[in-house]
Amino acid sequence: MLSQVAAILVGLVAVLWLMDDSETALASLKNKRVLVTGASTGIGEQMAYQLATHGCHVTLTARRKLALQAVRVTSLENKLYM
């Protein structure tokens, strides 16, 4: 229960931070290392694409290996290196 609450709070902070000035916030992450958990589908997958587009060095994790490999293939096809 506590870990779920912590995850929700982290998500809310991230959303508020990005809503404040998303271009400036994403630009400040250029050349930074970012770990995206749950990157095989949904919000995690889209965050990985966005972060890679803005120059972050993205590391992906997920429970489903095949879905994660599909994300990697898609990113390589679009020249987004993760």
N, CA, C and O atoms as CSV, one atom per row, in Angstrom:
chain,resi,resn,atom,element,x,y,z
A,1,MET,N,N,0.822,-1.191,0.000
A,1,MET,CA,C,0.000,0.000,0.000
A,1,MET,C,C,0.870,1.262,0.000
A,1,MET,O,O,0.617,2.194,-0.762
A,2,LEU,N,N,1.882,1.285,0.846
A,2,LEU,CA,C,2.762,2.443,0.932
A,2,LEU,C,C,3.512,2.664,-0.377
A,2,LEU,O,O,3.708,3.805,-0.797
A,3,SER,N,N,3.932,1.580,-1.023
A,3,SER,CA,C,4.657,1.722,-2.292
A,3,SER,C,C,3.744,2.262,-3.389
A,3,SER,O,O,4.195,2.999,-4.266
A,4,GLN,N,N,2.462,1.899,-3.344
A,4,GLN,CA,C,1.505,2.422,-4.325
A,4,GLN,C,C,1.300,3.920,-4.128
A,4,GLN,O,O,1.246,4.676,-5.099
A,5,VAL,N,N,1.188,4.340,-2.897
A,5,VAL,CA,C,1.024,5.761,-2.597
A,5,VAL,C,C,2.268,6.529,-3.035
A,5,VAL,O,O,2.160,7.612,-3.610
A,6,ALA,N,N,3.434,5.976,-2.768
A,6,ALA,CA,C,4.682,6.631,-3.164
A,6,ALA,C,C,4.764,6.747,-4.683
A,6,ALA,O,O,5.197,7.776,-5.204
A,7,ALA,N,N,4.355,5.707,-5.390
A,7,ALA,CA,C,4.383,5.741,-6.860
A,7,ALA,C,C,3.431,6.805,-7.399
A,7,ALA,O,O,3.761,7.509,-8.353
A,8,ILE,N,N,2.277,6.921,-6.804
A,8,ILE,CA,C,1.305,7.936,-7.229
A,8,ILE,C,C,1.859,9.336,-6.977
A,8,ILE,O,O,1.731,10.221,-7.823
A,9,LEU,N,N,2.468,9.532,-5.821
A,9,LEU,CA,C,3.044,10.841,-5.512
A,9,LEU,C,C,4.169,11.212,-6.472
A,9,LEU,O,O,4.258,12.357,-6.914
A,10,VAL,N,N,5.020,10.255,-6.792
A,10,VAL,CA,C,6.100,10.509,-7.744
A,10,VAL,C,C,5.514,10.873,-9.106
A,10,VAL,O,O,5.999,11.790,-9.768
A,11,GLY,N,N,4.482,10.159,-9.519
A,11,GLY,CA,C,3.822,10.460,-10.785
A,11,GLY,C,C,3.219,11.845,-10.806
A,11,GLY,O,O,3.343,12.564,-11.798
A,12,LEU,N,N,2.564,12.230,-9.719
A,12,LEU,CA,C,1.962,13.563,-9.640
A,12,LEU,C,C,3.022,14.661,-9.685
A,12,LEU,O,O,2.842,15.677,-10.355
A,13,VAL,N,N,4.108,14.455,-8.981
A,13,VAL,CA,C,5.194,15.442,-9.010
A,13,VAL,C,C,5.743,15.575,-10.429
A,13,VAL,O,O,5.990,16.685,-10.902
A,14,ALA,N,N,5.930,14.448,-11.102
A,14,ALA,CA,C,6.445,14.487,-12.479
A,14,ALA,C,C,5.490,15.230,-13.402
A,14,ALA,O,O,5.923,16.041,-14.221
A,15,VAL,N,N,4.203,14.962,-13.277
A,15,VAL,CA,C,3.208,15.633,-14.125
A,15,VAL,C,C,3.199,17.129,-13.846
A,15,VAL,O,O,3.208,17.927,-14.783
A,16,LEU,N,N,3.181,17.519,-12.592
A,16,LEU,CA,C,3.181,18.938,-12.249
A,16,LEU,C,C,4.449,19.622,-12.738
A,16,LEU,O,O,4.403,20.757,-13.213
A,17,TRP,N,N,5.576,18.935,-12.621
A,17,TRP,CA,C,6.843,19.495,-13.071
A,17,TRP,C,C,6.818,19.712,-14.584
A,17,TRP,O,O,7.259,20.753,-15.072
A,18,LEU,N,N,6.301,18.725,-15.326
A,18,LEU,CA,C,6.248,18.849,-16.776
A,18,LEU,C,C,5.204,19.862,-17.227
A,18,LEU,O,O,5.393,20.522,-18.249
A,19,MET,N,N,4.105,19.999,-16.487
A,19,MET,CA,C,3.068,20.954,-16.850
A,19,MET,C,C,3.532,22.386,-16.624
A,19,MET,O,O,3.066,23.299,-17.305
A,20,ASP,N,N,4.430,22.595,-15.691
A,20,ASP,CA,C,4.904,23.932,-15.372
A,20,ASP,C,C,5.485,24.606,-16.611
A,20,ASP,O,O,5.051,25.700,-16.971
A,21,ASP,N,N,6.415,24.003,-17.242
A,21,ASP,CA,C,7.020,24.509,-18.475
A,21,ASP,C,C,7.676,23.317,-19.149
A,21,ASP,O,O,8.875,23.086,-18.994
A,22,SER,N,N,6.887,22.566,-19.894
A,22,SER,CA,C,7.346,21.273,-20.377
A,22,SER,C,C,8.578,21.346,-21.261
A,22,SER,O,O,9.460,20.495,-21.142
A,23,GLU,N,N,8.670,22.323,-22.137
A,23,GLU,CA,C,9.842,22.401,-23.005
A,23,GLU,C,C,11.110,22.689,-22.209
A,23,GLU,O,O,12.151,22.082,-22.462
A,24,THR,N,N,11.035,23.594,-21.264
A,24,THR,CA,C,12.197,23.909,-20.431
A,24,THR,C,C,12.568,22.712,-19.570
A,24,THR,O,O,13.745,22.397,-19.397
A,25,ALA,N,N,11.550,22.048,-19.031
A,25,ALA,CA,C,11.802,20.891,-18.172
A,25,ALA,C,C,12.469,19.769,-18.960
A,25,ALA,O,O,13.438,19.173,-18.490
A,26,LEU,N,N,11.959,19.478,-20.150
A,26,LEU,CA,C,12.550,18.419,-20.954
A,26,LEU,C,C,13.937,18.807,-21.460
A,26,LEU,O,O,14.828,17.962,-21.541
A,27,ALA,N,N,14.119,20.058,-21.793
A,27,ALA,CA,C,15.436,20.518,-22.246
A,27,ALA,C,C,16.482,20.374,-21.142
A,27,ALA,O,O,17.654,20.116,-21.416
A,28,SER,N,N,16.051,20.542,-19.894
A,28,SER,CA,C,17.001,20.424,-18.778
A,28,SER,C,C,17.450,18.975,-18.566
A,28,SER,O,O,18.417,18.729,-17.845
A,29,LEU,N,N,16.762,18.023,-19.184
A,29,LEU,CA,C,17.127,16.614,-19.048
A,29,LEU,C,C,18.047,16.127,-20.172
A,29,LEU,O,O,18.472,14.971,-20.164
A,30,LYS,N,N,18.356,16.993,-21.132
A,30,LYS,CA,C,19.200,16.588,-22.245
A,30,LYS,C,C,20.545,16.064,-21.727
A,30,LYS,O,O,21.175,16.663,-20.855
A,31,ASN,N,N,20.958,14.933,-22.290
A,31,ASN,CA,C,22.208,14.238,-21.934
A,31,ASN,C,C,22.211,13.669,-20.513
A,31,ASN,O,O,23.267,13.288,-20.006
A,32,LYS,N,N,21.048,13.608,-19.866
A,32,LYS,CA,C,20.943,12.987,-18.542
A,32,LYS,C,C,20.550,11.522,-18.727
A,32,LYS,O,O,19.960,11.148,-19.741
A,33,ARG,N,N,20.879,10.716,-17.752
A,33,ARG,CA,C,20.473,9.311,-17.756
A,33,ARG,C,C,19.139,9.189,-17.048
A,33,ARG,O,O,18.958,9.702,-15.944
A,34,VAL,N,N,18.193,8.495,-17.704
A,34,VAL,CA,C,16.845,8.362,-17.165
A,34,VAL,C,C,16.461,6.889,-17.172
A,34,VAL,O,O,16.651,6.197,-18.172
A,35,LEU,N,N,15.923,6.412,-16.059
A,35,LEU,CA,C,15.423,5.046,-15.949
A,35,LEU,C,C,13.908,5.083,-16.034
A,35,LEU,O,O,13.253,5.735,-15.221
A,36,VAL,N,N,13.344,4.378,-17.024
A,36,VAL,CA,C,11.893,4.311,-17.176
A,36,VAL,C,C,11.451,2.895,-16.837
A,36,VAL,O,O,11.817,1.942,-17.526
A,37,THR,N,N,10.668,2.760,-15.783
A,37,THR,CA,C,10.141,1.452,-15.409
A,37,THR,C,C,8.766,1.291,-16.030
A,37,THR,O,O,8.045,2.271,-16.221
A,38,GLY,N,N,8.405,0.068,-16.343
A,38,GLY,CA,C,7.109,-0.175,-16.979
A,38,GLY,C,C,7.075,0.362,-18.394
A,38,GLY,O,O,6.044,0.856,-18.851
A,39,ALA,N,N,8.207,0.269,-19.096
A,39,ALA,CA,C,8.334,0.892,-20.405
A,39,ALA,C,C,7.808,0.041,-21.553
A,39,ALA,O,O,7.968,0.421,-22.713
A,40,SER,N,N,7.187,-1.094,-21.267
A,40,SER,CA,C,6.732,-1.960,-22.356
A,40,SER,C,C,5.417,-1.493,-22.971
A,40,SER,O,O,5.139,-1.815,-24.126
A,41,THR,N,N,4.604,-0.746,-22.233
A,41,THR,CA,C,3.331,-0.265,-22.765
A,41,THR,C,C,2.911,1.018,-22.057
A,41,THR,O,O,3.503,1.414,-21.053
A,42,GLY,N,N,1.901,1.646,-22.589
A,42,GLY,CA,C,1.230,2.754,-21.919
A,42,GLY,C,C,2.083,3.975,-21.668
A,42,GLY,O,O,2.881,4.385,-22.511
A,43,ILE,N,N,1.901,4.547,-20.493
A,43,ILE,CA,C,2.576,5.788,-20.127
A,43,ILE,C,C,4.089,5.611,-20.117
A,43,ILE,O,O,4.814,6.488,-20.587
A,44,GLY,N,N,4.571,4.502,-19.595
A,44,GLY,CA,C,6.011,4.261,-19.555
A,44,GLY,C,C,6.621,4.226,-20.942
A,44,GLY,O,O,7.691,4.791,-21.167
A,45,GLU,N,N,5.951,3.570,-21.871
A,45,GLU,CA,C,6.440,3.506,-23.257
A,45,GLU,C,C,6.489,4.905,-23.879
A,45,GLU,O,O,7.489,5.283,-24.490
A,46,GLN,N,N,5.423,5.656,-23.722
A,46,GLN,CA,C,5.374,7.002,-24.308
A,46,GLN,C,C,6.382,7.946,-23.660
A,46,GLN,O,O,6.984,8.776,-24.341
A,47,MET,N,N,6.566,7.821,-22.352
A,47,MET,CA,C,7.574,8.642,-21.671
A,47,MET,C,C,8.969,8.322,-22.210
A,47,MET,O,O,9.786,9.222,-22.403
A,48,ALA,N,N,9.235,7.045,-22.451
A,48,ALA,CA,C,10.534,6.646,-22.989
A,48,ALA,C,C,10.777,7.295,-24.345
A,48,ALA,O,O,11.868,7.805,-24.601
A,49,TYR,N,N,9.772,7.281,-25.213
A,49,TYR,CA,C,9.911,7.901,-26.532
A,49,TYR,C,C,10.150,9.409,-26.392
A,49,TYR,O,O,11.034,9.961,-27.048
A,50,GLN,N,N,9.374,10.064,-25.548
A,50,GLN,CA,C,9.505,11.512,-25.383
A,50,GLN,C,C,10.864,11.888,-24.817
A,50,GLN,O,O,11.502,12.829,-25.289
A,51,LEU,N,N,11.299,11.165,-23.823
A,51,LEU,CA,C,12.595,11.461,-23.205
A,51,LEU,C,C,13.734,11.245,-24.196
A,51,LEU,O,O,14.676,12.036,-24.240
A,52,ALA,N,N,13.653,10.188,-24.985
A,52,ALA,CA,C,14.689,9.927,-25.992
A,52,ALA,C,C,14.670,11.008,-27.066
A,52,ALA,O,O,15.724,11.426,-27.547
A,53,THR,N,N,13.485,11.459,-27.442
A,53,THR,CA,C,13.360,12.528,-28.436
A,53,THR,C,C,14.042,13.800,-27.962
A,53,THR,O,O,14.591,14.549,-28.770
A,54,HIS,N,N,14.012,14.050,-26.660
A,54,HIS,CA,C,14.595,15.261,-26.103
A,54,HIS,C,C,16.044,15.073,-25.646
A,54,HIS,O,O,16.570,15.897,-24.897
A,55,GLY,N,N,16.686,13.998,-26.091
A,55,GLY,CA,C,18.119,13.856,-25.864
A,55,GLY,C,C,18.539,13.162,-24.587
A,55,GLY,O,O,19.708,13.234,-24.207
A,56,CYS,N,N,17.625,12.497,-23.919
A,56,CYS,CA,C,17.988,11.756,-22.706
A,56,CYS,C,C,18.586,10.400,-23.076
A,56,CYS,O,O,18.275,9.836,-24.125
A,57,HIS,N,N,19.437,9.894,-22.213
A,57,HIS,CA,C,19.963,8.536,-22.344
A,57,HIS,C,C,19.022,7.647,-21.531
A,57,HIS,O,O,19.092,7.619,-20.303
A,58,VAL,N,N,18.145,6.926,-22.221
A,58,VAL,CA,C,17.050,6.219,-21.573
A,58,VAL,C,C,17.392,4.747,-21.381
A,58,VAL,O,O,17.856,4.075,-22.302
A,59,THR,N,N,17.155,4.260,-20.165
A,59,THR,CA,C,17.256,2.841,-19.852
A,59,THR,C,C,15.848,2.351,-19.563
A,59,THR,O,O,15.121,2.955,-18.774
A,60,LEU,N,N,15.463,1.249,-20.210
A,60,LEU,CA,C,14.101,0.735,-20.087
A,60,LEU,C,C,14.064,-0.521,-19.226
A,60,LEU,O,O,14.958,-1.365,-19.295
A,61,THR,N,N,13.022,-0.630,-18.421
A,61,THR,CA,C,12.764,-1.864,-17.672
A,61,THR,C,C,11.285,-2.187,-17.773
A,61,THR,O,O,10.447,-1.295,-17.908
A,62,ALA,N,N,10.978,-3.469,-17.706
A,62,ALA,CA,C,9.584,-3.924,-17.737
A,62,ALA,C,C,9.545,-5.395,-17.340
A,62,ALA,O,O,10.570,-6.076,-17.305
A,63,ARG,N,N,8.365,-5.858,-17.049
A,63,ARG,CA,C,8.222,-7.270,-16.687
A,63,ARG,C,C,8.132,-8.160,-17.920
A,63,ARG,O,O,8.547,-9.319,-17.885
A,64,ARG,N,N,7.589,-7.619,-19.014
A,64,ARG,CA,C,7.375,-8.426,-20.218
A,64,ARG,C,C,8.485,-8.168,-21.238
A,64,ARG,O,O,8.535,-7.115,-21.874
A,65,LYS,N,N,9.363,-9.145,-21.375
A,65,LYS,CA,C,10.550,-9.005,-22.216
A,65,LYS,C,C,10.193,-8.784,-23.686
A,65,LYS,O,O,10.791,-7.925,-24.333
A,66,LEU,N,N,9.243,-9.528,-24.223
A,66,LEU,CA,C,8.889,-9.399,-25.636
A,66,LEU,C,C,8.320,-8.021,-25.952
A,66,LEU,O,O,8.660,-7.426,-26.975
A,67,ALA,N,N,7.460,-7.517,-25.081
A,67,ALA,CA,C,6.890,-6.186,-25.301
A,67,ALA,C,C,7.976,-5.118,-25.209
A,67,ALA,O,O,7.956,-4.139,-25.956
A,68,LEU,N,N,8.908,-5.306,-24.307
A,68,LEU,CA,C,10.006,-4.352,-24.158
A,68,LEU,C,C,10.909,-4.371,-25.394
A,68,LEU,O,O,11.383,-3.325,-25.837
A,69,GLN,N,N,11.142,-5.545,-25.939
A,69,GLN,CA,C,11.939,-5.638,-27.161
A,69,GLN,C,C,11.229,-4.947,-28.325
A,69,GLN,O,O,11.887,-4.356,-29.180
A,70,ALA,N,N,9.904,-5.012,-28.370
A,70,ALA,CA,C,9.137,-4.324,-29.413
A,70,ALA,C,C,9.306,-2.810,-29.295
A,70,ALA,O,O,9.408,-2.117,-30.307
A,71,VAL,N,N,9.336,-2.300,-28.076
A,71,VAL,CA,C,9.568,-0.868,-27.855
A,71,VAL,C,C,10.955,-0.492,-28.352
A,71,VAL,O,O,11.135,0.549,-28.983
A,72,ARG,N,N,11.916,-1.329,-28.071
A,72,ARG,CA,C,13.284,-1.059,-28.521
A,72,ARG,C,C,13.363,-1.033,-30.037
A,72,ARG,O,O,14.005,-0.150,-30.605
A,73,VAL,N,N,12.722,-1.983,-30.701
A,73,VAL,CA,C,12.719,-2.026,-32.166
A,73,VAL,C,C,12.067,-0.763,-32.728
A,73,VAL,O,O,12.588,-0.157,-33.664
A,74,THR,N,N,10.941,-0.374,-32.163
A,74,THR,CA,C,10.250,0.845,-32.606
A,74,THR,C,C,11.146,2.063,-32.425
A,74,THR,O,O,11.211,2.930,-33.297
A,75,SER,N,N,11.830,2.123,-31.299
A,75,SER,CA,C,12.702,3.278,-31.051
A,75,SER,C,C,13.855,3.310,-32.051
A,75,SER,O,O,14.229,4.386,-32.517
A,76,LEU,N,N,14.415,2.171,-32.383
A,76,LEU,CA,C,15.510,2.130,-33.357
A,76,LEU,C,C,15.034,2.507,-34.752
A,76,LEU,O,O,15.748,3.181,-35.495
A,77,GLU,N,N,13.827,2.073,-35.111
A,77,GLU,CA,C,13.252,2.428,-36.409
A,77,GLU,C,C,13.057,3.934,-36.537
A,77,GLU,O,O,13.163,4.491,-37.629
A,78,ASN,N,N,12.770,4.591,-35.408
A,78,ASN,CA,C,12.563,6.042,-35.399
A,78,ASN,C,C,13.817,6.809,-35.007
A,78,ASN,O,O,13.758,8.006,-34.726
A,79,LYS,N,N,14.960,6.112,-34.987
A,79,LYS,CA,C,16.254,6.704,-34.629
A,79,LYS,C,C,16.249,7.341,-33.234
A,79,LYS,O,O,16.861,8.384,-33.006
A,80,LEU,N,N,15.547,6.690,-32.317
A,80,LEU,CA,C,15.552,7.080,-30.909
A,80,LEU,C,C,16.359,6.020,-30.179
A,80,LEU,O,O,15.919,4.877,-30.053
A,81,TYR,N,N,17.519,6.388,-29.705
A,81,TYR,CA,C,18.413,5.401,-29.123
A,81,TYR,C,C,18.229,5.315,-27.615
A,81,TYR,O,O,18.423,6.284,-26.881
A,82,MET,N,N,17.843,4.109,-27.179
A,82,MET,CA,C,17.585,3.869,-25.766
A,82,MET,C,C,18.477,2.754,-25.288
A,82,MET,O,O,18.427,2.382,-24.116
